Amino acid sequence: MMKIIGLIASGKMEAGTFLKNISVKKKLKIGQFDVYYFKLNTYEFFLIICDKTMISARLATSLLIEKVSPLLIVSFGIAGAIEEDVRIGDIICGNSVTMIENGVFEQYISLSIIPPDIRKFLLNQLIERKKRIFGGTIITVNGEQAILDHSKIKFNHPVLDMETLGVAQATSHQRIPLLSIRGITHNLAVQADTNLHTLFDFTWYYDKGLAKYRLLTQPWLLFRLIDFYRTKIKVSTQVSGTLYSMLQLLSFDHQKQNENHDYQI
């Protein structure tokens, strides 16, 4: 009997980069969301593509759970670091997710962790590529406050994204374990908030007017547009390769050795 894992891709570029690893796949539709179906070993996978907003991520996840009842959800995409020792290209596996509302951290949700044997395998792969993977706290952004106050956020390897909390709200309600994997495209501690990754992958999705204003007042940022896309493609490729390796292990060797593993903390 096939087991099902759901994948939540936060954007078309992230999804497309991952799907290059899959030779045979079928395109479907769930609600307004594009979905891709494929198999690895004894598992079936449904990859749904959401927009870079918490609301879209929550809805996509809820619909996917309702339709296919996965035993595990894996969310993947990009994030911004806010500590100087986190480098572009590093991989963060979230151990918890939260958000800032009126200066207070709310809706703190624990996430699942990568099983130790799979984590060791991925670490060896990343070391060969001079990259790193480690656990961290994901702060999902729904407005400007988290970006403006990033220097005040004190967690274990905190990073900012736009979707994980929405996914976690849906999975926690249904008691389905969730892994969240994010690749670092920029670092606010080094680049501040005036960089194209913050503007196009964060501000643009919750305040297009503010993003346009910053581009009008800082037009020189557009000279970095090519570097923006190069970095995003490179990091998305890194995340996709890491995720694909992890899924191969989850669906084959690890599954056979640990039939009763529920992937929870």
DRENBA-545487 format. One line per 10 residues: number of its first residue (from 1); their letters; for each residue x, y, z of N, C-alpha, C. Coordinates in nm, 3 decimals, padded with zeros to 5 digits. Example, Ala and Ser with C-alpha at 12.3 -4.5 7.8 and 13.67 -1.06 7.14 Angstrom:
1> AS> 01.319 -00.569 00.780 01.230 -00.450 00.780 01.320 -00.330 00.780 ~ 01.285 -00.225 00.708 01.367 -00.106 00.714 01.290 00.003 00.787
This chain:
1> MMKIIGLIAS> 00.084 -00.120 00.000 00.000 00.000 00.000 00.088 00.126 00.000 ~ 00.057 00.217 -00.090 00.133 00.340 -00.102 00.106 00.433 00.017 ~ 00.212 00.500 00.061 00.199 00.606 00.161 00.218 00.739 00.092 ~ 00.156 00.844 00.148 00.152 00.974 00.081 00.225 01.080 00.163 ~ 00.308 01.158 00.095 00.373 01.275 00.154 00.333 01.396 00.072 ~ 00.294 01.504 00.140 00.258 01.628 00.072 00.373 01.727 00.076 ~ 00.394 01.796 -00.036 00.498 01.898 -00.046 00.434 02.033 -00.073 ~ 00.475 02.135 00.003 00.424 02.270 -00.017 00.538 02.356 -00.069 ~ 00.529 02.395 -00.196 00.633 02.478 -00.258 00.590 02.624 -00.254 ~ 00.675 02.710 -00.200 00.639 02.851 -00.186 00.685 02.932 -00.306
11> GKMEAGTFLK> 00.622 02.906 -00.420 00.653 02.983 -00.540 00.682 02.893 -00.659 ~ 00.660 02.946 -00.780 00.677 02.868 -00.902 00.823 02.836 -00.929 ~ 00.914 02.930 -00.900 01.056 02.903 -00.923 01.104 02.789 -00.835 ~ 01.065 02.792 -00.707 01.106 02.688 -00.614 01.051 02.552 -00.657 ~ 00.924 02.551 -00.699 00.862 02.425 -00.744 00.928 02.374 -00.871 ~ 00.948 02.463 -00.967 01.007 02.424 -01.094 01.148 02.369 -01.079 ~ 01.226 02.430 -00.990 01.362 02.382 -00.966 01.361 02.241 -00.908 ~ 01.270 02.216 -00.814 01.261 02.081 -00.756 01.214 01.979 -00.859 ~ 01.113 02.015 -00.938 01.053 01.920 -01.032 01.148 01.878 -01.144 ~ 01.260 01.949 -01.160 01.361 01.906 -01.257 01.422 01.771 -01.217
21> NISVKKKLKI> 01.411 01.738 -01.088 01.462 01.610 -01.040 01.369 01.494 -01.071 ~ 01.244 01.525 -01.109 01.140 01.423 -01.127 01.117 01.400 -01.276 ~ 01.145 01.280 -01.323 01.132 01.253 -01.467 00.987 01.227 -01.508 ~ 00.912 01.159 -01.423 00.772 01.125 -01.455 00.681 01.190 -01.352 ~ 00.594 01.278 -01.397 00.502 01.349 -01.307 00.374 01.383 -01.382 ~ 00.270 01.407 -01.304 00.139 01.439 -01.362 00.088 01.568 -01.299 ~ 00.044 01.660 -01.384 -00.008 01.787 -01.334 -00.157 01.777 -01.305 ~ -00.195 01.824 -01.187 -00.334 01.821 -01.143 -00.377 01.960 -01.097 ~ -00.497 01.968 -01.045 -00.548 02.094 -00.991 -00.628 02.063 -00.865 ~ -00.598 02.135 -00.758 -00.679 02.128 -00.636 -00.722 02.271 -00.604
31> GQFDVYYFKL> -00.851 02.299 -00.617 -00.896 02.437 -00.603 -00.829 02.523 -00.708 ~ -00.772 02.637 -00.664 -00.702 02.725 -00.759 -00.554 02.695 -00.769 ~ -00.508 02.588 -00.702 -00.365 02.561 -00.692 -00.322 02.452 -00.791 ~ -00.204 02.473 -00.853 -00.143 02.370 -00.936 -00.079 02.265 -00.846 ~ -00.095 02.138 -00.884 -00.042 02.026 -00.806 00.029 01.930 -00.902 ~ 00.142 01.875 -00.855 00.214 01.775 -00.934 00.221 01.645 -00.853 ~ 00.190 01.534 -00.922 00.188 01.402 -00.859 00.303 01.320 -00.916 ~ 00.376 01.249 -00.827 00.482 01.159 -00.871 00.505 01.054 -00.763 ~ 00.586 00.954 -00.796 00.617 00.846 -00.703 00.767 00.836 -00.682 ~ 00.806 00.801 -00.561 00.943 00.764 -00.529 00.938 00.638 -00.444
41> NTYEFFLIIC> 00.998 00.532 -00.495 00.998 00.405 -00.423 00.856 00.364 -00.385 ~ 00.825 00.347 -00.257 00.691 00.302 -00.217 00.602 00.416 -00.172 ~ 00.640 00.541 -00.201 00.562 00.657 -00.158 00.504 00.732 -00.277 ~ 00.387 00.790 -00.255 00.328 00.884 -00.350 00.348 01.025 -00.297 ~ 00.373 01.119 -00.388 00.396 01.258 -00.349 00.302 01.351 -00.426 ~ 00.248 01.447 -00.354 00.167 01.553 -00.415 00.233 01.686 -00.380 ~ 00.280 01.757 -00.481 00.344 01.887 -00.461 00.245 01.997 -00.502 ~ 00.210 02.083 -00.409 00.117 02.193 -00.436 00.192 02.325 -00.429 ~ 00.164 02.415 -00.521 00.236 02.542 -00.529 00.148 02.654 -00.473 ~ 00.197 02.719 -00.368 00.123 02.831 -00.309 00.195 02.962 -00.338
51> DKTMISARLA> 00.127 03.073 -00.313 00.189 03.205 -00.323 00.271 03.232 -00.197 ~ 00.351 03.336 -00.200 00.435 03.370 -00.085 00.358 03.454 00.016 ~ 00.251 03.396 00.068 00.177 03.459 00.177 00.131 03.351 00.274 ~ 00.113 03.387 00.398 00.071 03.292 00.499 -00.069 03.239 00.469 ~ -00.158 03.325 00.419 -00.295 03.285 00.389 -00.298 03.181 00.278 ~ -00.223 03.206 00.169 -00.217 03.113 00.058 -00.158 02.979 00.102 ~ -00.053 02.984 00.183 00.011 02.861 00.230 -00.084 02.779 00.317 ~ -00.159 02.847 00.403 -00.255 02.777 00.490 -00.366 02.713 00.408 ~ -00.420 02.785 00.309 -00.528 02.732 00.226 -00.480 02.614 00.142 ~ -00.362 02.628 00.080 -00.309 02.520 -00.004 -00.287 02.394 00.079
61> TSLLIEKVSP> -00.233 02.411 00.198 -00.206 02.297 00.284 -00.336 02.231 00.329 ~ -00.433 02.312 00.368 -00.563 02.258 00.412 -00.630 02.178 00.301 ~ -00.629 02.231 00.178 -00.691 02.160 00.066 -00.618 02.030 00.035 ~ -00.485 02.034 00.041 -00.408 01.913 00.014 -00.436 01.804 00.118 ~ -00.442 01.844 00.244 -00.472 01.748 00.350 -00.611 01.689 00.331 ~ -00.706 01.774 00.296 -00.844 01.729 00.276 -00.855 01.628 00.162 ~ -00.776 01.649 00.056 -00.789 01.565 -00.064 -00.711 01.434 -00.055 ~ -00.589 01.436 00.005 -00.503 01.317 -00.006 -00.460 01.258 00.128 ~ -00.489 01.324 00.240 -00.456 01.272 00.374 -00.312 01.225 00.386 ~ -00.214 01.314 00.370 -00.073 01.273 00.377 -00.032 01.237 00.520
71> LLIVSFGIAG> 00.070 01.151 00.531 00.121 01.117 00.664 00.224 01.219 00.710 ~ 00.275 01.299 00.616 00.376 01.400 00.646 00.363 01.514 00.545 ~ 00.385 01.637 00.591 00.392 01.754 00.503 00.533 01.811 00.509 ~ 00.589 01.845 00.394 00.719 01.911 00.387 00.702 02.042 00.313 ~ 00.730 02.152 00.381 00.726 02.285 00.320 00.868 02.327 00.285 ~ 00.887 02.382 00.165 01.023 02.424 00.127 01.019 02.555 00.048 ~ 01.128 02.630 00.060 01.137 02.759 -00.007 01.261 02.834 00.037 ~ 01.252 02.967 00.037 01.366 03.051 00.070 01.337 03.131 00.196 ~ 01.442 03.190 00.252 01.428 03.270 00.374 01.540 03.372 00.382 ~ 01.521 03.468 00.471 01.624 03.568 00.499 01.681 03.548 00.638
81> AIEEDVRIGD> 01.812 03.547 00.650 01.876 03.532 00.781 01.883 03.668 00.850 ~ 01.893 03.665 00.984 01.905 03.789 01.059 02.019 03.781 01.162 ~ 02.106 03.680 01.147 02.228 03.670 01.227 02.346 03.664 01.131 ~ 02.455 03.735 01.168 02.569 03.747 01.078 02.637 03.614 01.046 ~ 02.627 03.515 01.136 02.697 03.389 01.112 02.622 03.293 01.022 ~ 02.502 03.330 00.979 02.426 03.249 00.882 02.455 03.302 00.743 ~ 02.501 03.214 00.655 02.549 03.258 00.524 02.447 03.229 00.414 ~ 02.460 03.303 00.304 02.378 03.275 00.186 02.410 03.135 00.136 ~ 02.306 03.057 00.109 02.323 02.919 00.066 02.309 02.818 00.177 ~ 02.313 02.862 00.303 02.291 02.770 00.415 02.147 02.718 00.410
91> IICGNSVTMI> 02.127 02.599 00.467 01.995 02.537 00.473 01.947 02.536 00.618 ~ 01.826 02.586 00.640 01.765 02.585 00.773 01.651 02.484 00.775 ~ 01.655 02.394 00.871 01.541 02.306 00.897 01.474 02.359 01.023 ~ 01.357 02.416 01.009 01.291 02.480 01.123 01.255 02.382 01.233 ~ 01.289 02.417 01.357 01.243 02.336 01.470 01.123 02.400 01.539 ~ 01.091 02.524 01.500 00.972 02.592 01.551 00.940 02.709 01.459 ~ 00.817 02.759 01.468 00.775 02.873 01.388 00.689 02.965 01.472 ~ 00.700 03.095 01.447 00.621 03.193 01.520 00.602 03.316 01.430 ~ 00.539 03.419 01.484 00.526 03.546 01.413 00.516 03.658 01.514 ~ 00.538 03.782 01.468 00.529 03.898 01.556 00.399 03.971 01.531
101> ENGVFEQYIS> 00.324 03.993 01.638 00.201 04.073 01.632 00.209 04.180 01.741 ~ 00.211 04.307 01.699 00.216 04.419 01.794 00.332 04.406 01.892 ~ 00.448 04.364 01.839 00.567 04.355 01.920 00.578 04.230 02.004 ~ 00.482 04.139 01.993 00.480 04.017 02.074 00.485 03.895 01.982 ~ 00.566 03.795 02.019 00.570 03.671 01.944 00.449 03.586 01.979 ~ 00.373 03.547 01.875 00.249 03.472 01.896 00.246 03.347 01.810 ~ 00.153 03.257 01.844 00.128 03.134 01.769 00.256 03.052 01.753 ~ 00.325 03.031 01.862 00.449 02.953 01.861 00.415 02.805 01.843 ~ 00.463 02.744 01.732 00.431 02.606 01.700 00.560 02.527 01.680 ~ 00.572 02.413 01.748 00.687 02.325 01.728 00.673 02.249 01.597
111> LSIIPPDIRK> 00.784 02.226 01.530 00.785 02.154 01.404 00.856 02.021 01.421 ~ 00.842 01.935 01.323 00.912 01.807 01.325 01.059 01.828 01.290 ~ 01.140 01.726 01.319 01.281 01.734 01.288 01.319 01.624 01.190 ~ 01.429 01.648 01.117 01.479 01.546 01.025 01.537 01.431 01.108 ~ 01.498 01.307 01.080 01.554 01.193 01.154 01.706 01.194 01.149 ~ 01.775 01.152 01.258 01.921 01.165 01.269 02.000 01.101 01.155 ~ 01.959 00.983 01.107 02.036 00.918 01.001 02.028 00.996 00.870 ~ 01.911 01.053 00.843 01.895 01.133 00.721 01.972 01.265 00.735 ~ 01.967 01.324 00.854 02.040 01.449 00.878 02.190 01.428 00.858 ~ 02.244 01.315 00.905 02.386 01.287 00.889 02.422 01.275 00.741
121> FLLNQLIERK> 02.338 01.206 00.665 02.361 01.192 00.521 02.361 01.328 00.451 ~ 02.263 01.412 00.484 02.255 01.544 00.422 02.373 01.632 00.461 ~ 02.415 01.624 00.588 02.530 01.701 00.633 02.654 01.665 00.551 ~ 02.676 01.537 00.528 02.792 01.494 00.450 02.786 01.548 00.308 ~ 02.665 01.549 00.250 02.648 01.602 00.115 02.679 01.752 00.110 ~ 02.625 01.825 00.208 02.642 01.970 00.209 02.784 02.011 00.239 ~ 02.852 01.935 00.326 02.992 01.965 00.357 03.077 01.956 00.230 ~ 03.047 01.858 00.146 03.120 01.844 00.020 03.101 01.967 -00.068 ~ 02.986 02.032 -00.057 02.958 02.152 -00.137 02.988 02.280 -00.060 ~ 03.050 02.266 00.057 03.086 02.380 00.143 02.961 02.457 00.187
131> KRIFGGTIIT> 02.853 02.383 00.212 02.730 02.442 00.265 02.700 02.382 00.401 ~ 02.603 02.441 00.471 02.570 02.394 00.606 02.419 02.377 00.619 ~ 02.381 02.287 00.710 02.240 02.270 00.744 02.229 02.267 00.896 ~ 02.134 02.341 00.949 02.114 02.339 01.094 01.972 02.380 01.128 ~ 01.932 02.348 01.251 01.799 02.383 01.297 01.788 02.529 01.333 ~ 01.670 02.584 01.322 01.650 02.724 01.355 01.504 02.756 01.378 ~ 01.478 02.876 01.424 01.342 02.924 01.446 01.300 03.008 01.326 ~ 01.186 02.976 01.269 01.134 03.050 01.155 01.031 03.152 01.203 ~ 01.051 03.277 01.166 00.954 03.382 01.198 00.883 03.418 01.067 ~ 00.756 03.384 01.058 00.681 03.414 00.936 00.639 03.561 00.937
141> VNGEQAILDH> 00.667 03.628 00.826 00.644 03.772 00.813 00.506 03.799 00.754 ~ 00.429 03.885 00.820 00.301 03.926 00.764 00.289 04.078 00.760 ~ 00.402 04.145 00.774 00.405 04.291 00.772 00.548 04.339 00.794 ~ 00.564 04.468 00.804 00.698 04.528 00.807 00.770 04.513 00.941 ~ 00.696 04.484 01.048 00.756 04.490 01.181 00.873 04.394 01.200 ~ 00.857 04.270 01.155 00.963 04.172 01.174 01.090 04.212 01.099 ~ 01.075 04.276 00.984 01.191 04.318 00.906 01.258 04.439 00.972 ~ 01.179 04.537 01.014 01.236 04.656 01.077 01.302 04.622 01.211 ~ 01.246 04.526 01.284 01.297 04.492 01.417 01.382 04.366 01.417 ~ 01.437 04.328 01.302 01.508 04.201 01.292 01.626 04.191 01.390
151> SKIKFNHPVL> 01.690 04.302 01.419 01.807 04.299 01.508 01.769 04.269 01.653 ~ 01.640 04.282 01.686 01.595 04.258 01.824 01.547 04.114 01.845 ~ 01.539 04.037 01.738 01.488 03.901 01.747 01.598 03.808 01.796 ~ 01.574 03.743 01.908 01.675 03.655 01.968 01.619 03.514 01.982 ~ 01.650 03.430 01.885 01.616 03.289 01.890 01.739 03.210 01.846 ~ 01.725 03.079 01.841 01.831 02.994 01.788 01.829 02.998 01.636 ~ 01.929 03.061 01.575 01.937 03.074 01.430 01.804 03.119 01.370 ~ 01.755 03.238 01.404 01.626 03.283 01.351 01.635 03.323 01.204 ~ 01.532 03.290 01.127 01.523 03.331 00.988 01.381 03.379 00.961 ~ 01.365 03.460 00.858 01.234 03.513 00.821 01.186 03.446 00.692
161> DMETLGVAQA> 01.059 03.407 00.691 00.998 03.359 00.567 00.857 03.414 00.558 ~ 00.782 03.370 00.457 00.648 03.424 00.435 00.538 03.320 00.448 ~ 00.573 03.192 00.471 00.470 03.089 00.456 00.459 02.988 00.570 ~ 00.568 02.956 00.639 00.569 02.838 00.726 00.459 02.837 00.831 ~ 00.431 02.952 00.892 00.328 02.953 00.996 00.192 02.916 00.938 ~ 00.162 02.961 00.817 00.035 02.924 00.754 00.025 02.774 00.733 ~ 00.134 02.712 00.689 00.137 02.567 00.672 00.120 02.498 00.808 ~ 00.192 02.549 00.909 00.187 02.489 01.043 00.048 02.500 01.106 ~ -00.021 02.608 01.080 -00.157 02.622 01.133 -00.248 02.512 01.080 ~ -00.232 02.480 00.951 -00.316 02.376 00.890 -00.276 02.237 00.937
171> TSHQRIPLLS> -00.146 02.210 00.945 -00.101 02.076 00.985 -00.126 02.048 01.133 ~ -00.106 02.149 01.218 -00.127 02.127 01.362 -00.274 02.101 01.392 ~ -00.362 02.166 01.317 -00.506 02.145 01.336 -00.545 02.001 01.305 ~ -00.478 01.942 01.205 -00.507 01.804 01.164 -00.411 01.703 01.226 ~ -00.320 01.750 01.312 -00.221 01.664 01.379 -00.135 01.586 01.279 ~ -00.089 01.658 01.176 00.001 01.599 01.077 00.140 01.660 01.096 ~ 00.245 01.578 01.106 00.380 01.633 01.126 00.425 01.717 01.007 ~ 00.505 01.818 01.037 00.551 01.913 00.936 00.701 01.935 00.945 ~ 00.768 01.921 00.829 00.907 01.964 00.814 00.908 02.091 00.732 ~ 00.991 02.188 00.772 01.005 02.311 00.695 01.152 02.333 00.664
181> IRGITHNLAV> 01.184 02.338 00.535 01.323 02.354 00.491 01.334 02.484 00.411 ~ 01.430 02.567 00.450 01.447 02.697 00.386 01.594 02.722 00.350 ~ 01.615 02.776 00.230 01.748 02.815 00.188 01.766 02.965 00.205 ~ 01.882 03.007 00.250 01.907 03.148 00.280 01.952 03.221 00.153 ~ 01.874 03.323 00.112 01.908 03.403 -00.006 01.973 03.536 00.030 ~ 01.954 03.582 00.154 02.011 03.711 00.195 02.017 03.717 00.347 ~ 02.091 03.815 00.395 02.108 03.831 00.539 02.085 03.977 00.577 ~ 01.978 04.002 00.651 01.943 04.140 00.687 02.047 04.202 00.780 ~ 02.115 04.121 00.859 02.217 04.173 00.949 02.335 04.231 00.871 ~ 02.355 04.181 00.749 02.465 04.227 00.665 02.418 04.327 00.561
191> QADTNLHTLF> 02.304 04.298 00.497 02.255 04.378 00.384 02.147 04.478 00.423 ~ 02.103 04.475 00.548 01.990 04.558 00.595 01.865 04.525 00.514 ~ 01.765 04.613 00.519 01.639 04.582 00.452 01.630 04.642 00.313 ~ 01.736 04.703 00.264 01.736 04.764 00.131 01.808 04.672 00.033 ~ 01.749 04.557 00.009 01.802 04.464 -00.091 01.684 04.405 -00.167 ~ 01.711 04.357 -00.288 01.602 04.311 -00.374 01.532 04.187 -00.320 ~ 01.602 04.103 -00.245 01.537 03.984 -00.190 01.429 04.024 -00.089 ~ 01.459 04.122 -00.006 01.358 04.170 00.089 01.242 04.235 00.014 ~ 01.274 04.317 -00.086 01.169 04.388 -00.159 01.079 04.295 -00.240 ~ 01.140 04.203 -00.317 01.062 04.121 -00.410 01.004 03.995 -00.347
201> DFTWYYDKGL> 01.069 03.940 -00.246 01.022 03.815 -00.186 00.950 03.835 -00.054 ~ 00.948 03.958 -00.002 00.878 03.986 00.123 00.784 04.105 00.107 ~ 00.840 04.226 00.102 00.759 04.348 00.101 00.654 04.347 -00.011 ~ 00.693 04.300 -00.129 00.603 04.300 -00.245 00.473 04.226 -00.217 ~ 00.476 04.125 -00.133 00.359 04.039 -00.111 00.265 04.092 -00.004 ~ 00.312 04.180 00.083 00.220 04.236 00.183 00.198 04.386 00.168 ~ 00.281 04.455 00.086 00.262 04.599 00.064 00.331 04.640 -00.066 ~ 00.262 04.618 -00.179 00.321 04.651 -00.309 00.353 04.799 -00.321 ~ 00.270 04.884 -00.261 00.294 05.028 -00.266 00.427 05.065 -00.202 ~ 00.454 05.006 -00.087 00.580 05.033 -00.017 00.699 04.982 -00.097
211> AKYRLLTQPW> 00.685 04.864 -00.157 00.793 04.809 -00.238 00.823 04.899 -00.358 ~ 00.718 04.947 -00.425 00.737 05.037 -00.540 00.800 05.169 -00.497 ~ 00.759 05.220 -00.382 00.816 05.345 -00.331 00.966 05.330 -00.307 ~ 01.005 05.219 -00.248 01.147 05.198 -00.220 01.229 05.185 -00.348 ~ 01.169 05.124 -00.449 01.238 05.114 -00.577 01.250 05.250 -00.644 ~ 01.147 05.333 -00.631 01.151 05.468 -00.689 01.253 05.557 -00.619 ~ 01.264 05.541 -00.489 01.358 05.625 -00.413 01.499 05.567 -00.409 ~ 01.511 05.439 -00.446 01.644 05.375 -00.449 01.659 05.297 -00.580 ~ 01.651 05.366 -00.695 01.650 05.296 -00.824 01.778 05.218 -00.852 ~ 01.889 05.254 -00.786 02.015 05.184 -00.808 02.007 05.036 -00.768
221> LLFRLIDFYR> 01.907 05.002 -00.687 01.891 04.861 -00.647 01.866 04.772 -00.768 ~ 01.804 04.828 -00.873 01.772 04.747 -00.991 01.896 04.704 -01.067 ~ 02.011 04.770 -01.043 02.135 04.727 -01.107 02.177 04.589 -01.054 ~ 02.118 04.548 -00.942 02.152 04.419 -00.882 02.052 04.309 -00.920 ~ 01.968 04.339 -01.020 01.861 04.246 -01.056 01.915 04.111 -01.104 ~ 02.022 04.114 -01.183 02.080 03.989 -01.233 02.134 03.907 -01.116 ~ 02.204 03.972 -01.024 02.255 03.901 -00.906 02.142 03.844 -00.822 ~ 02.030 03.917 -00.814 01.913 03.871 -00.740 01.864 03.737 -00.794 ~ 01.848 03.729 -00.927 01.799 03.605 -00.988 01.902 03.493 -00.980 ~ 02.028 03.527 -00.997 02.132 03.424 -00.988 02.133 03.361 -00.849
231> TKIKVSTQVS> 02.127 03.445 -00.747 02.129 03.394 -00.610 02.006 03.311 -00.581 ~ 01.890 03.360 -00.625 01.765 03.288 -00.598 01.764 03.152 -00.666 ~ 01.810 03.145 -00.791 01.815 03.018 -00.863 01.915 02.923 -00.796 ~ 02.030 02.977 -00.757 02.133 02.894 -00.694 02.084 02.835 -00.562 ~ 02.021 02.918 -00.480 01.973 02.872 -00.350 01.856 02.776 -00.368 ~ 01.765 02.805 -00.460 01.653 02.715 -00.487 01.702 02.579 -00.533 ~ 01.807 02.577 -00.614 01.867 02.452 -00.659 01.926 02.376 -00.542 ~ 01.992 02.448 -00.451 02.050 02.386 -00.331 01.941 02.323 -00.244 ~ 01.833 02.396 -00.222 01.722 02.345 -00.142 01.658 02.224 -00.209 ~ 01.638 02.231 -00.340 01.575 02.122 -00.414 01.658 01.995 -00.408
241> GTLYSMLQLL> 01.790 02.008 -00.425 01.877 01.892 -00.419 01.876 01.828 -00.281 ~ 01.878 01.913 -00.178 01.874 01.864 -00.040 01.741 01.793 -00.013 ~ 01.631 01.855 -00.056 01.499 01.796 -00.035 01.484 01.664 -00.109 ~ 01.530 01.659 -00.233 01.517 01.537 -00.312 01.594 01.421 -00.247 ~ 01.714 01.449 -00.200 01.793 01.346 -00.131 01.721 01.299 -00.006 ~ 01.663 01.393 00.067 01.591 01.358 00.190 01.470 01.271 00.159 ~ 01.395 01.305 00.055 01.275 01.230 00.021 01.308 01.089 -00.027 ~ 01.420 01.076 -00.098 01.462 00.942 -00.141 01.487 00.853 -00.019 ~ 01.552 00.909 00.082 01.581 00.831 00.202 01.455 00.805 00.283 ~ 01.370 00.905 00.295 01.245 00.888 00.370 01.158 00.779 00.308
251> SFDHQKQNEN> 01.161 00.771 00.176 01.069 00.681 00.107 01.129 00.543 00.080 ~ 01.255 00.523 00.120 01.315 00.392 00.091 01.382 00.331 00.213 ~ 01.510 00.356 00.233 01.585 00.292 00.341 01.527 00.322 00.478 ~ 01.500 00.451 00.503 01.453 00.488 00.636 01.316 00.430 00.663 ~ 01.233 00.427 00.561 01.098 00.373 00.576 01.103 00.225 00.609 ~ 01.193 00.151 00.545 01.200 00.008 00.568 01.251 -00.025 00.708 ~ 01.344 00.058 00.756 01.404 00.030 00.885 01.318 00.079 01.001 ~ 01.232 00.174 00.972 01.154 00.236 01.079 01.009 00.250 01.039 ~ 00.942 00.140 01.023 00.804 00.140 00.975 00.712 00.223 01.064 ~ 00.740 00.230 01.193 00.648 00.298 01.285 00.689 00.442 01.315
261> HDYQI> 00.792 00.493 01.245 00.837 00.630 01.270 00.728 00.728 01.229 ~ 00.690 00.818 01.318 00.584 00.913 01.284 00.638 01.051 01.250 ~ 00.771 01.067 01.246 00.838 01.190 01.205 00.809 01.307 01.298 ~ 00.764 01.281 01.419 00.737 01.389 01.512 00.853 01.407 01.608 ~ 00.857 01.523 01.673 00.962 01.552 01.771 00.949 01.457 01.888
